[in-house]
Amino acid sequence: MMQATLLPLHTQRMGIIVLLLIATVGGNISAASAASSAGTYAEWAWPVASPHPVIRPYIAPATKYSAGHRGIDIRSPIGSIVRSPADGVIHFSGFVVNRSIVSIDHGAGTLSSFEPVLSDLIEGTLVHRGDPIGTLQPGHCTATCLHLGARVHGHYVSPMNFLGDIPRSVLLPTRAIP
């Protein structure tokens, strides 16, 4: 008969903290892990020319249907050329309600979306990083901006992850572990 081995108390506590963290942000961890394992993070180019100040950041919704800002707004003048941030295939190009939208399937469950962008590209068109995908139109912000969204396996994530502007978190001990 096998005898159970108890882990040290600090190891048990760390395990509980990790499980609570996973339970708290569950969907985002799986989406982030999938994107990270697919090698897509920090590989995108900015879709508009410099300077490209972010005037409204990504704000994760508390739940799938809660309020939030599911992308970033990048200030850029009307008529700016919008470019594909990475290789992919046009997933959608057209109007939703009164806004022109373009979305690109980058593979591995990753989609980017751009609004308001007018494009003559059609679904299925192959695009490469830096290829023009359309021109920026007025209508999303009071100051003209491009709304850039990103989804991984249907979950919204911050596009800044793909642009390489979010430093990785590092957990440091708060006390010495005996």
C-alpha positions, 0 to 999 in steps of 0.5 A: 500500500502506498503512503501519501507524502505531504508537501511542505506548507509553503508549497501547498499555499503556492499551489492554491494561489496558482489555482485561484489565479487560474480560476480568476482569469481562466479564459484569458490564460488559455487564450494567452497560452494558445497565442504564446505557443503559436509564436504570435506574440510580439511579431506584429508591425504597427498597422499605421505609420509613426507616430502611432499614439494609443489614445484609448487602451484595451480594457478587458471586460469582466465577462464575455458580455460585460462592458469593456474596450476590446481593442486599442485606439491609435490616433492617425489622420483620415485617409491614412494607409492601414497595413496588415500587421502580420501575414494572413488571409482577409477574413471579412471586409465590408460594413457592419451597421454603418462602419467599414471593417476589415479582419484578418485571420493570422492562423492558429486561431488569431484574428485582427480587426480594424475599423473604420477602414475602407478596403477593396480586398475580398474575403480569402485574399492573402496579405503579408506583413506590411501590405496595405489593407485599406484607408482609415475613415472617420467615425470611431473616435472624436479625434480620428483613430484606428480601432485595432482589435485582436482575438485568440480562439474567440477571446479578445486579448490586448493587441499590445501583446502582439505589438510587443509593448507589454512587458512580461510579469515576473513574480518575486518572492515577498519573503525568504522561503525556509 
